Amino acid sequence: MPKLFRITTVPLSLQKLITGQLPYMRSKGFEPLMISANGPEAKAVVEEQECEHVLVPMTRKITPIQDLKALWQFYRLCVKHKPEIVHSHTPKAGIIGMLGGMLARVPVRLHTVAGLPLMETSGVTRRILNAVEKLTYACATKVYPNSTVLKDFILQSGFCSPEKVKVIGNGSSNGINTQFFSTEALEQSQVQQLRQEVGIQPEDFVFLFIGRLVKDKGIRELVSAFKALQTRHKYLKLLLVGPLEQDLDPLPLETLQEIEQNASILTVGYQNEVRPYLALSHALAFPSYREGFPNVPMQAGCFELPSIVTDINGCNEIIVEGENGLIIPPKNEQKLLEAMERLLTDKVLYLHLKANARRMIVERYDQQHFWELLYQEYQEHLQKKGLFNVKKPSTTEA
């Protein structure tokens, strides 16, 4: 039974980026092991993924001494367990996993790229992050950007050769469980109760954002656009679902004050269960500056929500302009305001986008199909290295 290491910087990524993958791969004959730094999700992810979790202290910042310690610990794990495959996600886990795996002579080293923080940096920091990215890819057997646009960026940046890069299926890091993300899977009484708890009235039109409340997610523009929209339209709510993170990428003071003082802006913090919030909303507003292949627009689509997204990789592949949502330039408050107003005033457009939203996600990003494609990638790499194959999938497993 081949051993499979899955490494991310923090346990939240194991929980959110690869939900359900490890039980699936175990059913296909792999012996998976999760690796990340410690975090509040560590216990839950073991239960959810039905897999052992080993702690390697990693940080999301540039911390050379701590990074060397983490590299040494991961190298020793590889020497001890001798995995056939190491598969990493997130930048810090990528360099630790790929470099440590190469030094330990792990035969198959795979790295998924789901967004590049370096896109929003410059100067010395940008040069350091570029160098780290190149080293990560040099140590990898294969690199999987989770969108076509991200693949193009990697190649244009000269991070690695074209033959090393591949997008699995139509993109994404995990696909989406379209049965789980559906109105039929929810108790409507639960949605109605939540509606009352957060203070949403029947006549309200609810714009939803799900994600970290940081500058790079476009929260400043979203809050400002919503404030302007309120001067022209009644019965609006902006629902912000996600943690406020003021350490790495802080919001400006005026944005924080508006969020606190505006009674129509509802903040509920991080929520492990986001489906009820999707079910009580009318549209997704997701004005992020950078993404890999975001889950949120796919989740919103499954609940028949039109999405407003920025013209960045991932988002502009999930959303097709005028078909299941609207695409605007990043960092453009005026265009965001105009798009939000179009959904409010153009009922024909809104209903057209809503009618297409779920179908376009189900047809392109169903999770079971993605898992099978990833399993085939694992098989192919094992065969190329002359290693034994895991068991063939049966009809009931596929």
N, C-alpha and C positions, 0 to 999 in steps of 0.2 A: 504494500500500500504506500504510494508515494506521498511524501510529506510536503505540505504547502504552507509557507509562511505568508501571512498578510499583515503588512506593517503600515500604520498611519501615525502621524505625530501625536494626536490625542484620541481618546476612546470615542468621543462624539463622532469622529469621522468613520470609525468602524461601525458605529450604530446607524449613521445616516447615509454614507456613501455606498456601502455594500450590503445593505439590509437583505437578509435571506440567502445570500450567496454561499455562505459556508455550510449550512445544512444541506444545500443542494449539491455542493461539491463533495461532501461526505457521502451522500447517497450515490455519487458517481464513482466512488472508490478512492477518494483522497483522504488524507489525514491532516486537517487544517490546524493551524496555530495562529492566534492573534497576538500582535505585538504593538504596544504604544506606550506613551507616558501615562501616568496616573491621571485620574479625573473623576468627576462626580458620576459619569456614566459607566464607569468600569464594571460595576457589579451587574447592572442591567444588561450590558452588551454580552456578558457571558451567558446569561439566561436566554437572551434573544437569538444569539448565533449558535448556541449549544456547542460551545467551543472553549478550550482553555485560553486564558489570556495572560501573557507574560509582560511585566512592566520593564520598559527601558526609558529612563528619564530623558525626554527630548523637549526642546522649547521651540516656539514659533518665531523667535527673534534670532538675530545673528549673535551667537554665543560660542566662540571657538573652543574654549576649554571644556564647556559642558558638552559640546558636540563631539569632541574627541573621546570623552568618557562614554558617551552613548554609542559611538562607533565601536569602541572596544567591547562593550557589553554585547552588542548585536553580533559582532564577529564571533565571540565566544559561544553564543547561542547557536550560530550556524555550525561551528565546529562540533558542538555537543550533539545536535539533533540531525545534522547532515540532510537538510531538506533538498528535494529535487527542484523545487520552484520557490523563489522569493518574489512576491508581487507587492509593490509599494504604491501608496497614494500620498499626496500632499508633498510639498517641496522638501521639508526637512527630513521626513521619513524616506523620501526618494534618495537623497544623497547617502543617508545612513544605510538604507537597505541595499542599494545598488553597489556602493563602494564596499560595504562590509561583506555583501554576498560574493563579490568578485574576489576579494582577498581570501575568503574562505572556500573559494572554488565551487560555489553553488552553480550547477550547470545551466539552469534557466533562471534569468533575472528579468522581470517584467516591471515596467513602471507606467502607471496611468497618470496622465496629466489632466487635471480637472480645474484649470484656471492657473494663471501665472501672476502672482503678486508683483513681480518685477515690471509689469506693464505700467504700473502707476508710480514708478520710481525713476530717479535720474542720478547723474553724477557718479560718485564713488560707489554708492549703494547699488546702483544699476549695474555697474561693471562687476561688482562682487557677485551679485545674483546671477548675472549672465554666465560667469565662470563656473559657478556651482551647477547651473543647469547643464552646461556642456559636459562637465565631469560626470554628472548623474547619467546622462544619455550615453556617454562613452562606456560606462560600466554596465549598461543594460544590454540584455539580449534583444529586447524589443521595447518600443515606446508606443503607448496607446493614448494619443490625445483623444479626448471624448467629444470632439467636434471637428468638422472639416475646416472651419475657419482657424481653429487653434492649430491644426496640423499645418496649414499654410503659414501661420505666423512662425512656428518652430522652424520650418524649412527656410523661410525668408531670413530668419535670424541666424541661420547657419549653425544651429545647435547640434545637428547630426545629419547623416545622409538620408536620402529619401527612402531607401530600402529598409531602413530600421523603423520607420513610422507607419502606423496603421490605425485607422478608425474602425472600430467594431460596429457592424450593422449600420444604423442611421445615426450613430452617436449615443452619448450618455455613458455614465459609469456603471449603471445598474438597471437601466430601463425603469419601468414603473409598474407596480401591481395595480392593474386597472380594475380588478374586482374589489380590492380593498379601498381604493380611492373612487368611490361612487356613492351617490345618494342612497342607493338601495342597501348599502352596508351600514347605514347609520339609523339609529332610532330618532325619528322626527321629534319626539318629546324631548330628547336630549338637546337638539338644536333650538327648540323653542325656549327651553330653560336657559340656555346660554344667551339667547337673544335678550331675555329679560335681565339677566345678571349684568351684562355689559351695557345695557341701556340703549338698545337699538329699537326704534319704533317701526311699525309696519310700513309707513310711508318713506322711510329712509332709503336712500341709495348708498350702498356701502362699498367704498374702495378699500381693498385689502392689500397689505404688504406683509410678506413673511420673510424673515431673515434677520441678520445682525443689524442693529441700529447704529450704523457707522457711516462715515462720510462717503466711502467708496461704493456704498449701496444706493447712493442718490437720495438719501433721506432729507438732506437740506433742501434740494429742489422739490421733492415731493411735498414736504410740509409747507413750503412757500406757495407752491401751485395750489394746494388745497385751500390755503388761507385766502388766496385771490378768488378761487372758485366760489367760496362761501359768500362773497359780496354780490354774486349774481344769481345764486341758486339756493333754495331752501332745502331742508331735509337731506342733508349730506352727513356722512360719517366717514372718517378715515380710521381704519383698524390696523394697528401696528402690532404684529405678532413676532416677537424675537427679543433677545437680550440686548441691553444697552452696553456697549463696550467702548469705554473712553480711554483705554490705555494705548492701543496701537493706532487707532484711526478715529480720533474724537470728532464729535459733532460740535459746531460752533455754539456759543452760549445762547445766541438769539433763537436758534432752532430748538434747543432744549427748553427754553422758556416758553416758546409757542406750544410745544408738545404738552407741557405741564399745565398751561393756562387755558388752552382751547378746549372747551367742553365737548366739542365734536370730534376731537382726536382721542381715540381710545387705545391705551397701551396695556397689554396683558402679559408682557414679558415672554420668556421662553416657554413654549408649550410642546411637550412630547407628542401630544395628539392634536394635529392641526385640522383634521377633517371637519369638525363642527364649525370652525371659523370659515372654512371654504364654503360650507353649505349655507351659511347665513349672509354671504357676501354677493355682490353683483358683478364686480370686475376686479382684476388684479392690476395693481400699479407697481411695476418692478423696474425702476429707473437706474439700474446698477451701472457702474463704470466698467466693470470687468467681471467675467464669469468664465467657467469652463463650459460645463453643460448643465445648467441649473435644473434642479428637481422641481422647484416651485412653479414655473409656468406649466410644466407637465401635470402637476397635481391640480392646478387651477383648471386646466383644460378638462380634466376628468370630471370636474364638477360643473362643466358647461359655462365656465367664466371666460369671457373675452379678456385678453391680456394686453396691457400696454407695456412694451419692453423697449430697451435701447438697442441700437444697431451695433451690437457687439457679438462676438462669437458665442455660439450656443443659443442665445436668445433669438438671433435672427435666423436660426435653423428650425427651432421649435415653432416659432410664430411666423406665419406667412401674412404679409401685409394685406389687410382687407379681407382675409379669409377666416382666420381665427383670432385676430388681434390687430393691434396697430404698433408700428415700429417708429421710434423717434430717435434723434441724435442724442448721444450721451451728454450729460452736464448742460442740458438746455431746458431751463425752467419754462420758458414760453411755449415751446413745442409740447412739453408735458401737459401744461395747462390746456392747450388747444385739444390734445387727444382726449383728456379727461372730459372736457366739455362736449366733444363729439359723441362720446358714449352716452352722455346725459340727454342730449337734444336730438340726435338722429336715431330714432327708434327702429327704422328699417335696417340701418347698419348694425345696431346693437343686436337685433334678433338674428341677423345673418351670421354674425360672428359667434353668437351663442349656439346656434344650430350646428355649426361646424366643429366647435371646440373639442368635444369629447371624441368624436369619430376620428379626427386627425391625430389625436394622441394614441388611441387604441391601435390604429392601423400601422403606426410607425415605431412605437416604443414599448410594446408589451414586454413585461419583465421576463417571463419564462423563455421567450425567444432569445432575449439577450443572454441569459444564463447559458443556454445551449450553445450559442456562438462562442462564448468565453470558454466553455468546456472544450470545444473543438480546438480553440487556440492552444490550450494546455496540452491536449493530446498531440497536436502537430509539433510543438516544441520538444516534447518528450521523445517523439519518434526521430526528430532530426538529431538529437543528442544520443540516439541509440539506446535510450532507456526503455524500461518495460512500460507497457501501456496500462492504464487503468481500465476497469471493466467497461465493456461496451454498454451504451445506454439502452435500456429496454423500452418497449412501446409505452409502458405506464410511466416511466421516469421522464421521458422526453417532453 
